[in-house]
Amino acid sequence: MARKQRHQNSHGHTSKQLAEQQSPMVKTAMEYHRSGHLDQALIIYEQAYSVDPENAEINYLLAVLNNQLQNLERAHKYIDKAISINNRNGPFYCALAETYRQQHDFLPAITTLKKAISLDNHSVEPHIMLGMIYKSMDRLDDATNAYQAALVIDSNIAEIHNNLGNVYRNKNDFERTIKAYKKAIEIDNRFAGAHHNLGCYLLETGDPYNALSFLRNASQLQADNSLFTADLANCLGQVVVTETDERLRDDLIRCMQLDRVDGGTLAKNVNVFLKQFTPLGKLIGEIEKDIFNPLSPETYQLLVDPLFLLYLEREQICDPELEKILSTSRKIILEMSVLESHSIGPNIERFLSALALQCFLNEYIYIENESERSKLKILEERIHENIQGNSEQLCVVLVYACYRPLYTLHLDNSLMDLVSSSAEASSREVFKRQIKEPLTENELKQNIKQLTSITGEMSSIVQAQYEQNPYPRWLYCDHPQSTSLADYLYSLFPASERGNNNLPDRVNILVAGCGTGLQPIRDARRFLHENITAIDLSMNSLAYAKRKATEMGLENIEFMQADIMNLKDYNNRFDFIESFGVLHHLEDPLAGWKVLCRLLKKNGVMRLGLYSEHARKAIVATRRYIQQQGFTDNLEGIRLCRQAIFALAEHDPVRSVTDSPDFYSVSECRDLIFHVNEHRLTLVQVADYIKQLNLEFLGFEFPDFHTIRKYQECYPEDKQALNLELWDAYEQANPETFASQYVFWCKKIED
Ligand SMILES: C[S@@+](CC[C@H](N)C(=O)[O-])C[C@H]1O[C@@H](n2cnc3c(N)ncnc32)[C@H](O)[C@@H]1O
């Protein structure tokens, strides 16, 4: 990103001299202008103008301000007048060029800037503006020359080096890009934009460890900049932090608080941080020695670590040891809460409500024994008998909420009020998530249309799984910048020919198998679009998706129940179809893929996610283990199976599934290792299907940048990384390559 556009502040450059010559009224307006109070500045400038309309400077200042407010017609009028009064003032021409630039009239902007340079060849301003305009026109050599000319005048302006870095970055000139950004930082170490640019560039070029410190600097220098924090979170998702300093906790908290950061991105580092760099880690030892008491004042203090609480409230905790701390705490607190003599006090509300949120989020995956079940019964009776409506009673209800969702309790009004109006925000959140949201989903479900019936046997079996366990339960997702699909594709596959893809600016999108709505919601934010249709077999998933979309103000996604296999006669056609993690659950994935191809317009594109045979060896071993041991795919079976897997020897291949974040919630664990129907493919098969369907393979999408780079080190001859035979060989040598799925794009070349 370029620093806040300098020319917009350009009056600041000359404002001192200007101010000295102006009336007190104009001086006051300039003060407001400088401090960002633009509305006040405008009122006073206009008053000054009515007193002295022929004053060139006042006209100029009004033009600058109107440029900033994007009132371009007015800006044009004022600057034309300023120039008609004085046609030998360089900054006036810069202001005019800025108006042109904002109107995307680049050629007159260039001519105007050249005029400014001819009037004053000591000013950097017009050169910087020229650089920016050339860059927007993709005239990268001209942009470089313009910035170089600015540097000849003054080589000590950080912004110019930063902007030059942006140009070199577009030219893929690695050395010069790094050097330019570093120079900007050397000149002005507090220049957040340059730290951010350098960090993002290092991340983009596969060096997350070096990127980290720059992204941390950027996010700390501008703590309220959510884009910087989101990029820091993205980087933290690609590294494992091995040492800490006092800033890391703040960074993790700031990232985690952001509601545009994807669930799970930070989990790995938060696990490491909590276990290695806080005393929470020592609680594991206490549990092993059977001396753990979550309610002793010292231990309780550790449990209410702010980062831990935040983690409990918003992410599935995916670490066996932290899970042990939580499930043991839950058990001990339940025991205490049913002992008459040991009433649990209101002072543990904070931890209990966070734990209740966590248990609901992971769909109550923690193992529970008979003794817990019978105690829970006692607790339930007591809740219904003893309606005191006090804060102790509230904690008892929260203990219940750590085991079962509150909506199953049919609370009477006084208890509902107790939870929903607690002074503790996370208790109110328990009410929201465990009572209000399920009710909302039930209501929304009534209005979701059925586009097709569900007739196939396999579709019905798969539907039943996702009705019981909508996948995935998610709270937050990233907030990508909106762009056209064509530009997005170009950013993914820069070697492809931009402009050659014949996609309209605004596209029609179909998300086939949308689950709980992550993909259509991301698509709605990411792509300029006409319509988004999102279909799935599972009504419960669609209701979850609809609730999330409504909460996010995305009312134009149409969620409908449909079976892909029954879309054969559907009349709509789409520019973009996304089907991620779906086709491999169909009885015949190729048949389903064929249906989707028919729904794609000519030149339309698809984004697919399909399971890899090579990458899922450990999953296959686990599925076999589950079959041998006879674990069932219901909640109890999943809990028992997880306990058995946790107890396996460290090196047992089956135990490696505990490394997957999906192992830590019921719907994801079921999807991961208990699925009723999964196919896996090799790239040879994928290539064959692509050929049969007459599609063009556009390339793989990876969450990081190392994989493509490593692949191209092995196969430099495959410049666009599109040769699936070579990719197959590469995957066999590196079976982790497609650990999540084969995620790739393809295009329909013929109708
Ligand atoms: C693993 S989930 C993936 C959900 C979503 N794509 C995501 O990644 O978040 C698979 C989804 O595909 C849906 N699905 C499976 N077979 C389908 C079919 N024949 N027609 C429509 N949806 C189907 C399931 O109901 C389920 O919600």
PDBQT file of the ligand as one rigid body, heavy atoms in Angstrom, charges set to zero:
ROOT
HETATM    1  C1  LIG A 801     -17.477 -31.382   3.874  1.00  0.00    +0.000 C 
HETATM    2  S1  LIG A 801     -18.919 -30.439   3.694  1.00  0.00    +0.000 S 
HETATM    3  C2  LIG A 801     -18.245 -29.027   2.909  1.00  0.00    +0.000 C 
HETATM    4  C3  LIG A 801     -19.043 -27.801   3.127  1.00  0.00    +0.000 C 
HETATM    5  C4  LIG A 801     -18.450 -26.556   2.493  1.00  0.00    +0.000 C 
HETATM    6  N1  LIG A 801     -18.213 -26.740   1.088  1.00  0.00    +0.000 N 
HETATM    7  C5  LIG A 801     -17.169 -26.172   3.206  1.00  0.00    +0.000 C 
HETATM    8  O1  LIG A 801     -16.090 -26.576   2.781  1.00  0.00    +0.000 OA
HETATM    9  O2  LIG A 801     -17.264 -25.457   4.213  1.00  0.00    +0.000 OA
HETATM   10  C6  LIG A 801     -19.743 -31.220   2.384  1.00  0.00    +0.000 C 
HETATM   11  C7  LIG A 801     -21.086 -30.585   2.088  1.00  0.00    +0.000 C 
HETATM   12  O3  LIG A 801     -21.542 -31.063   0.842  1.00  0.00    +0.000 OA
HETATM   13  C8  LIG A 801     -22.913 -31.292   0.903  1.00  0.00    +0.000 C 
HETATM   14  N2  LIG A 801     -23.270 -32.305  -0.102  1.00  0.00    +0.000 N 
HETATM   15  C9  LIG A 801     -22.828 -33.574  -0.178  1.00  0.00    +0.000 A 
HETATM   16  N3  LIG A 801     -23.398 -34.191  -1.221  1.00  0.00    +0.000 NA
HETATM   17  C10 LIG A 801     -24.212 -33.298  -1.828  1.00  0.00    +0.000 A 
HETATM   18  C11 LIG A 801     -25.074 -33.335  -2.937  1.00  0.00    +0.000 A 
HETATM   19  N4  LIG A 801     -25.262 -34.446  -3.634  1.00  0.00    +0.000 N 
HETATM   20  N5  LIG A 801     -25.754 -32.228  -3.263  1.00  0.00    +0.000 NA
HETATM   21  C12 LIG A 801     -25.607 -31.078  -2.542  1.00  0.00    +0.000 A 
HETATM   22  N6  LIG A 801     -24.803 -30.992  -1.475  1.00  0.00    +0.000 NA
HETATM   23  C13 LIG A 801     -24.116 -32.078  -1.114  1.00  0.00    +0.000 A 
HETATM   24  C14 LIG A 801     -23.117 -31.788   2.325  1.00  0.00    +0.000 C 
HETATM   25  O4  LIG A 801     -24.450 -31.661   2.754  1.00  0.00    +0.000 OA
HETATM   26  C15 LIG A 801     -22.158 -30.943   3.106  1.00  0.00    +0.000 C 
HETATM   27  O5  LIG A 801     -22.738 -29.788   3.619  1.00  0.00    +0.000 OA
ENDROOT
TORSDOF 0
